Amino acid sequence: MQLLMQQIQELKTKQTDQQQRIETQNEQIEEQKEQIEAQKDQPAAVPANVVTGGDKPGSFKLPGTDTSVKIGGYVKGDVIYDINSDLGDSFAFSSIPASGSVQDNREGTFRAHAKQSRINLQTWTPSPYGDIHTYIEGDFFGTGGNEVFSNSTTFRLRHAYGEFGPVLVGQTWSNFMYLDAYPDTVDFFGPVGIPFVRQGQLRYTYRGIDNLEIAASLENSELSGSSGSGGTFQTLGSTRRTADDLQIGIDTLPDFVGRVTYSGEPLSLNVSGVVRQLEVDDGTGASDDSSLGWGVLLAGVLDVGKVVHVLDGDSLQVNFTYGDGVGRYLINGANQDANLNASGSLDTIKSWGVAAGYTHYWSPNWRSNAVYGLYNVEDTFLASSTESLDSLHLNLMWTPVPQVQFGVEWIYGSRDFQNAALDNDAQRVQFAGQFFF
């Protein structure tokens, strides 16, 4: 009886052990199933030397990194005919020759080039503080070029900066500008009287309020003025030196720039300001002076189509700039920050500008722009000094596909001198083909 009971117990033990092994095997099978299902949902590991799509549209990732890279730019060819002047590769309104001059007699000049073509590269790298963004761009509007046989021209730097959160460091458009309000022209320069400068800077931008952006920057300072009067009149700046190789124009402080932008519908508004320290020192004490320069910009864009629905897509862009010692910040204000007078004092020059454009869409692929600009200098020193410039651009643009744009434009410019007898005007017709990549 005891032997039978012992055998029964051993049998129960074996059954229990077998049941535990079966349950353990079932658990292992379930785990394997879960692992297989999980592997199905995960993409296969990418080899470190394989290029994959980036996190931004049109970008790719550098192999073995999380950095997304995008290459962009365009090829642009310009075909130009100057009706009654020769004003260069872009319409230089401040170079309209005086009436009756030798240059004024040059009529019917033709030019074709591709200098505006540009290429850029930007990257985005994830970090705990957001994407680290870099941007570098250049075009071929540099110096040089031989039209006889090669038409070569040098590559030049336009932008090179990096962004980490709200901080930007490097070279790009001045914080003083409001690019959204820039009119659309075929000509590279665009209208007179509009802020236009790229320079090195340290910028901080606050974006914590909906539709509002507040930015402050320290930017590269550069005096662009003049010296003397009559026959001794000459340009003045940091690269201008005396016979003793002493620097006349010096930069002791950065330009301080602030900007507040509201981006709303149908109206976006921008207010910018710049404060500058303009200074000269010839090292001898004869010319050692400084002056405060300042400027303000009021700019805005009206989405006309949001107000008048039959004009869907139309927009109005307006810029007004005024300042004392702010000439360098305006596209036509070179050498008009200040004047070094005969007594060695630096006198700032008042100037102001207006630029406005209207864009009308005839269809989704056809549009026209009417753009007017005015630049006025309140202080002049020579009979041949510019008092004011006017510009007018009328164009028609066709975009058959997003990567291709053709445009034809008529440009009119007038230049008023201190001596009204020298006043003159000029006209140009320009065609351009632009191919984006």
Protein Blocks (a to p, Z undefined) as FASTA:
>chain_A
ZZmmmmmmmmmmmmmmmmmmmmmmmmmmmmmmmmmmmmmmpccdddfkbccddfbehiac
dehiabdcddeddddddddddfkbcebjbdcfkloccehiaklmpghiadddfklpccdd
ddddddfebpadddddddfkbgedifklnopacdddfbdcddehjbccdddddfkbcfkl
pccdfblnlpghiacddddddddddfkbghiacddddddddddddedehjlbccddfklc
cfkopafbdcfbdcddddddddddfbdcddddddddddddehnomagcdddddddddddd
ddfklmmmmlgoiacdddddddehilmmpmklghilbccdfkopacdddddddddddddd
fbfkbccdddddddddfbdfbfkbcfbdcdddddddddfbfkbccdddddddddddfblm
lgccdddddddddddZZ
